[in-house]
Amino acid sequence: MTMPADRLTTLEIRAAEQEKTIEELSDQIAEQWKAIERMQRKLDALANRFLALEEQAASDVPVTKPPHW
């Protein structure tokens, strides 16, 4: 049977390890969030660019009825 002091020491060690793990996970989440924000900005820029190109291309095509109408 372990002594109360040993149990307390074991619990303190576990708590410290868990705190370190939580900190590491929090840092990873923060980095991933930054990456997501960068990708979202790039996606928004590409979408805007695509819409601009689509608008330029659409103006060249005349809107007419097909010959069978």
C-alpha positions as CSV (number, residue, x, y, z in Angstrom):
1,M,0.0,0.0,0.0
2,T,1.3,3.4,-0.9
3,M,1.7,6.2,1.6
4,P,-0.5,9.3,1.4
5,A,2.5,11.4,0.5
6,D,3.3,9.1,-2.4
7,R,-0.2,9.3,-3.6
8,L,-0.2,13.1,-3.4
9,T,3.1,13.3,-5.3
10,T,1.7,11.0,-8.0
11,L,-1.4,13.1,-8.3
12,E,0.7,16.3,-8.5
13,I,2.9,14.7,-11.3
14,R,-0.2,13.7,-13.2
15,A,-1.8,17.1,-12.9
16,A,1.4,18.8,-14.1
17,E,1.6,16.4,-17.1
18,Q,-2.0,17.1,-17.9
19,E,-1.5,20.8,-17.7
20,K,1.5,20.6,-20.1
21,T,-0.6,18.5,-22.5
22,I,-3.5,20.9,-22.4
23,E,-1.1,23.8,-23.1
24,E,0.5,22.0,-26.0
25,L,-3.0,21.2,-27.5
26,S,-4.1,24.8,-27.0
27,D,-1.0,26.0,-28.9
28,Q,-1.7,23.6,-31.7
29,I,-5.3,24.7,-32.0
30,A,-4.1,28.3,-32.1
31,E,-1.7,27.5,-35.0
32,Q,-4.4,25.6,-36.9
33,W,-6.8,28.5,-36.5
34,K,-4.2,30.8,-38.0
35,A,-3.8,28.4,-40.9
36,I,-7.5,28.2,-41.4
37,E,-7.8,32.0,-41.4
38,R,-5.0,32.3,-44.0
39,M,-6.7,29.7,-46.2
40,Q,-10.0,31.5,-45.9
41,R,-8.5,34.7,-47.0
42,K,-6.9,33.0,-50.0
43,L,-10.2,31.3,-50.8
44,D,-12.1,34.6,-50.7
45,A,-9.5,36.2,-52.9
46,L,-9.7,33.4,-55.4
47,A,-13.5,33.5,-55.4
48,N,-13.4,37.2,-56.0
49,R,-10.9,36.8,-58.8
50,F,-13.0,34.0,-60.4
51,L,-16.2,36.2,-60.3
52,A,-14.3,39.0,-61.9
53,L,-13.0,36.8,-64.7
54,E,-16.5,35.3,-65.1
55,E,-18.0,38.8,-65.4
56,Q,-15.4,39.7,-68.1
57,A,-16.1,36.5,-70.1
58,A,-19.9,36.9,-69.8
59,S,-19.9,40.3,-71.5
60,D,-18.4,38.9,-74.7
61,V,-21.2,36.3,-75.2
62,P,-24.3,37.9,-76.8
63,V,-27.6,36.9,-75.3
64,T,-29.8,35.7,-78.3
65,K,-32.5,33.2,-78.9
66,P,-31.4,29.9,-80.4
67,P,-32.1,29.5,-84.1
68,H,-34.9,27.1,-83.5
69,W,-37.1,29.6,-81.6
